[in-house]
Amino acid sequence: MNKIKLIIEQTMMISFMVLCYISVYGLVILRKDDFGFDWYIPGSVVLASFFCSLITVLLLYNSTESKDESPVKYYISVVLHFILLYGVIMGFGYFFYWYRSTFGFILTSVMYVLIYAGGWVGTLLLFRHDEKLISDALDKIRDEE
């Protein structure tokens, strides 16, 4: 159940950030060229976010992870995660016309890096919030005893 929760949280967070980027890109770049916003783009963003979430949970949130796992193995997983997600995003971007030129490809790549960093920050904040809730619950139980 915890992995399903992680997939849903990641999908919502990534979808929100990508939709914000596409909205800004549409207003700044596409609007001046009179391009429209195709109907399938929001759905493609959510689908791409789901695949990114699935890769994230399968690669980074391994249920068999041990406390003494080497940092090198973790960093290799993060680099592999970055590359796989980049492939998913740029593949969806090409297939669903999120970008239409070399400049769009470069801008999408830059925004991917910013969204990737934002995803890490958002996940860290979610985990800290969950840890605080657990800590407060444990303190309450201790106080009652």
URHU-V860079 format. One record per backbone hydrogen bond with DSSP energy under -0.5 kcal/mol. NH is the residue of the N-H (numbers start at 1). CO is the residue of the C=O. If there is no record, write none. Layout:
NH;CO
NH;CO
//
This chain:
5;1
6;2
7;3
8;4
9;5
10;6
11;7
12;8
13;9
14;10
15;11
16;12
17;13
18;14
19;15
20;16
21;17
22;18
23;19
24;20
25;21
26;22
27;23
28;24
29;25
30;25
31;26
33;29
34;31
35;30
38;36
41;38
44;40
45;41
46;42
47;43
48;44
49;45
50;46
51;47
52;48
53;49
54;50
55;51
56;52
57;53
58;54
59;55
60;56
61;56
61;57
65;62
69;66
74;70
75;71
76;72
77;73
78;74
79;75
80;76
81;77
82;78
83;79
84;80
85;81
86;82
87;83
88;84
89;85
90;86
91;87
92;88
93;89
94;90
95;91
96;92
97;94
98;93
99;93
105;101
106;102
107;103
108;104
109;105
110;106
111;107
112;108
113;109
114;110
115;111
116;112
117;113
118;114
119;115
120;116
121;117
122;118
123;119
124;120
125;121
126;122
127;123
128;124
129;125
130;126
131;127
132;128
133;129
134;130
135;131
136;132
137;133
138;134
139;135
140;136
141;137
142;138
143;139
144;140
145;141
//
